[in-house]
Amino acid sequence: MAVLFDVPLATVEAQNAGRDRVVPLDIVRVHHELLPDADQLHREGFAAVHMVSELLAPGDLRRDARN
């Protein structure tokens, strides 16, 4: 099983800009281009590919430290 974070480049660039240590944009763009899509992951042998899209609110994937 694979989990694919389907995040548009503009979102990745905005998040990068807010980091303490900003990664150069050319590196961010190259790495974003290298990310596989669901079809590629299926061809590589993954039986299931679950998409996580930006439709989630920013804090949806974080666990509350008190739980």
C-alpha positions, 0 to 999 in steps of 0.5 A: 500500500502507498500513500500519495500526498497530492500537493500542488507545487504552489502549495509546496512552494508556499510552505517552503517559504515559511520554513526557517531553512528555506530550500532553494526553489529549483530543488523544490521544483525538481523534487516535485517533478520526480514524485510519482503519480498513482498510475506509476505506483500501481505499475511498481506493484503497489496494490493500493494507492491512497491519495491525501489531497490538499482538501484536508485542513492544514492540521488534519494530519496532526495528532493532538499531543494529549491523546 
